[in-house]
Amino acid sequence: MKSPRSQWKLQDAKARFSELFRQTLAEGPQLVTRQSGGEVVVLSRAEYDRLTGRHKQPDLYEYLRNSPLVGSGVKFE
């Protein structure tokens, strides 16, 4: 994951959420901190999907090409 480009205090992130949202899409992940402790990173859906492996649904050709049955000698009639 890209390291967060900007750091926000929680109260600022709440007050300026639209800006946080736009900045996340334009610049990448944003770090939000709370005075009493704790941090979260706000990231785009595309970045989340990439990190969790959901970035691409394989098409049927890719799925079959990567099947564990490839080269196993199994024949379908």
Backbone as CSV, one residue per row, in Angstrom:
resi,resn,N_x,N_y,N_z,CA_x,CA_y,CA_z,C_x,C_y,C_z
1,MET,0.843,-1.181,0.000,0.000,0.000,0.000,0.884,1.238,0.000
2,LYS,0.435,2.242,-0.685,1.129,3.522,-0.650,1.049,4.066,0.767
3,SER,2.089,4.762,1.196,2.016,5.361,2.521,1.113,6.594,2.450
4,PRO,0.396,6.886,3.533,-0.519,8.028,3.527,0.200,9.326,3.173
5,ARG,-0.420,10.122,2.319,0.183,11.365,1.858,-0.098,12.517,2.815
6,SER,-1.235,12.484,3.457,-1.619,13.573,4.359,-2.084,13.008,5.683
7,GLN,-1.944,13.803,6.710,-2.404,13.414,8.041,-3.487,14.393,8.474
8,TRP,-4.575,13.856,8.982,-5.724,14.646,9.421,-6.007,14.358,10.885
9,LYS,-6.362,15.376,11.649,-6.918,15.167,12.977,-8.365,14.734,12.769
10,LEU,-8.860,13.877,13.641,-10.211,13.355,13.491,-11.236,14.476,13.387
11,GLN,-11.123,15.476,14.220,-12.109,16.568,14.197,-12.075,17.297,12.861
12,ASP,-10.896,17.460,12.260,-10.798,18.103,10.945,-11.360,17.199,9.854
13,ALA,-11.083,15.911,9.959,-11.596,14.961,8.969,-13.120,14.950,8.970
14,LYS,-13.725,15.026,10.159,-15.190,15.057,10.244,-15.738,16.356,9.671
15,ALA,-15.109,17.462,9.999,-15.594,18.768,9.563,-15.396,18.984,8.059
16,ARG,-14.368,18.349,7.499,-14.037,18.574,6.093,-14.028,17.255,5.322
17,PHE,-15.045,16.428,5.569,-15.068,15.094,4.984,-15.036,15.116,3.461
18,SER,-15.755,16.031,2.837,-15.754,16.095,1.371,-14.348,16.326,0.836
19,GLU,-13.602,17.177,1.507,-12.222,17.435,1.101,-11.358,16.189,1.308
20,LEU,-11.546,15.522,2.443,-10.825,14.277,2.709,-11.118,13.257,1.621
21,PHE,-12.375,13.137,1.250,-12.813,12.204,0.210,-12.123,12.520,-1.114
22,ARG,-12.186,13.785,-1.539,-11.569,14.200,-2.808,-10.053,13.989,-2.783
23,GLN,-9.435,14.318,-1.674,-7.983,14.181,-1.565,-7.568,12.714,-1.609
24,THR,-8.362,11.854,-1.011,-8.076,10.416,-1.051,-8.087,9.915,-2.482
25,LEU,-9.093,10.322,-3.250,-9.168,9.887,-4.641,-8.041,10.478,-5.486
26,ALA,-7.682,11.716,-5.219,-6.679,12.399,-6.038,-5.250,12.032,-5.658
27,GLU,-4.985,11.878,-4.370,-3.604,11.730,-3.908,-3.276,10.376,-3.309
28,GLY,-4.289,9.626,-2.921,-4.032,8.331,-2.313,-4.430,8.325,-0.847
29,PRO,-4.036,7.281,-0.116,-4.456,7.090,1.274,-4.168,8.297,2.165
30,GLN,-5.081,8.505,3.127,-4.991,9.611,4.072,-5.019,9.037,5.486
31,LEU,-4.161,9.544,6.351,-4.084,9.100,7.737,-4.947,10.009,8.611
32,VAL,-5.810,9.401,9.423,-6.656,10.153,10.350,-6.285,9.708,11.759
33,THR,-5.953,10.693,12.613,-5.529,10.382,13.977,-6.499,10.994,14.986
34,ARG,-6.579,10.353,16.132,-7.420,10.829,17.227,-6.512,11.233,18.372
35,GLN,-6.820,12.329,19.010,-5.980,12.869,20.079,-5.776,11.856,21.202
36,SER,-6.813,11.106,21.531,-6.708,10.146,22.631,-6.025,8.841,22.208
37,GLY,-5.561,8.790,20.982,-4.865,7.605,20.494,-5.650,6.899,19.411
38,GLY,-4.967,6.212,18.583,-5.588,5.461,17.504,-5.443,6.177,16.173
39,GLU,-5.269,5.391,15.160,-5.126,5.909,13.809,-5.883,5.012,12.846
40,VAL,-6.372,5.602,11.780,-6.962,4.847,10.684,-6.439,5.438,9.382
41,VAL,-6.509,4.645,8.345,-6.135,5.118,7.020,-7.373,5.049,6.144
42,VAL,-7.678,6.151,5.484,-8.788,6.211,4.539,-8.192,5.984,3.163
43,LEU,-8.739,5.017,2.432,-8.224,4.754,1.098,-9.354,4.524,0.118
44,SER,-9.050,4.657,-1.149,-10.062,4.521,-2.196,-10.497,3.064,-2.325
45,ARG,-11.648,2.868,-2.933,-12.143,1.511,-3.177,-11.176,0.745,-4.067
46,ALA,-10.604,1.414,-5.068,-9.658,0.751,-5.969,-8.441,0.247,-5.196
47,GLU,-7.932,1.065,-4.284,-6.778,0.654,-3.486,-7.159,-0.493,-2.551
48,TYR,-8.340,-0.422,-1.947,-8.819,-1.498,-1.083,-8.931,-2.809,-1.869
49,ASP,-9.551,-2.736,-3.041,-9.706,-3.933,-3.871,-8.356,-4.516,-4.254
50,ARG,-7.383,-3.655,-4.571,-6.052,-4.129,-4.929,-5.393,-4.842,-3.744
51,LEU,-5.537,-4.279,-2.560,-4.912,-4.860,-1.375,-5.560,-6.174,-0.951
52,THR,-6.858,-6.307,-1.180,-7.564,-7.507,-0.757,-7.656,-8.560,-1.857
53,GLY,-7.072,-8.282,-3.011,-7.108,-9.251,-4.102,-8.394,-9.236,-4.878
54,ARG,-9.227,-8.262,-4.657,-10.502,-8.167,-5.374,-10.402,-7.211,-6.558
55,HIS,-9.179,-6.888,-6.928,-8.967,-5.873,-7.945,-9.404,-6.302,-9.333
56,LYS,-9.530,-7.603,-9.555,-9.863,-8.042,-10.903,-10.596,-9.360,-10.838
57,GLN,-11.735,-9.413,-11.445,-12.439,-10.677,-11.586,-11.897,-11.346,-12.843
58,PRO,-11.370,-12.556,-12.733,-10.820,-13.188,-13.930,-11.927,-13.511,-14.925
59,ASP,-11.607,-13.377,-16.192,-12.588,-13.775,-17.188,-12.547,-15.295,-17.306
60,LEU,-13.460,-15.871,-18.046,-13.565,-17.322,-18.138,-12.281,-17.942,-18.677
61,TYR,-11.678,-17.329,-19.661,-10.425,-17.847,-20.218,-9.338,-17.911,-19.145
62,GLU,-9.171,-16.816,-18.391,-8.162,-16.787,-17.319,-8.452,-17.852,-16.277
63,TYR,-9.711,-17.978,-15.913,-10.103,-18.963,-14.905,-9.735,-20.379,-15.350
64,LEU,-10.091,-20.715,-16.577,-9.806,-22.057,-17.073,-8.304,-22.271,-17.272
65,ARG,-7.607,-21.257,-17.724,-6.170,-21.365,-17.945,-5.419,-21.596,-16.637
66,ASN,-5.938,-21.076,-15.532,-5.293,-21.229,-14.228,-5.894,-22.345,-13.389
67,SER,-6.743,-23.138,-13.971,-7.410,-24.231,-13.252,-6.382,-25.265,-12.788
68,PRO,-6.611,-25.846,-11.613,-5.698,-26.908,-11.156,-5.774,-28.163,-12.024
69,LEU,-6.790,-28.261,-12.886,-6.925,-29.438,-13.762,-6.062,-29.329,-15.018
70,VAL,-5.491,-28.164,-15.291,-4.661,-28.006,-16.471,-3.469,-28.950,-16.360
71,GLY,-3.297,-29.779,-17.387,-2.162,-30.708,-17.410,-2.350,-31.957,-16.580
72,SER,-3.533,-32.151,-15.995,-3.754,-33.312,-15.127,-4.139,-34.564,-15.916
73,GLY,-4.459,-34.390,-17.185,-4.857,-35.522,-17.986,-6.337,-35.836,-17.897
74,VAL,-7.089,-35.085,-17.121,-8.526,-35.317,-17.022,-9.189,-34.936,-18.339
75,LYS,-10.039,-35.831,-18.850,-10.725,-35.562,-20.112,-12.220,-35.522,-19.865
76,PHE,-12.827,-34.530,-20.446,-14.284,-34.375,-20.345,-14.892,-34.745,-21.670
77,GLU,-15.969,-35.521,-21.618,-16.653,-35.924,-22.847,-18.058,-35.399,-22.861
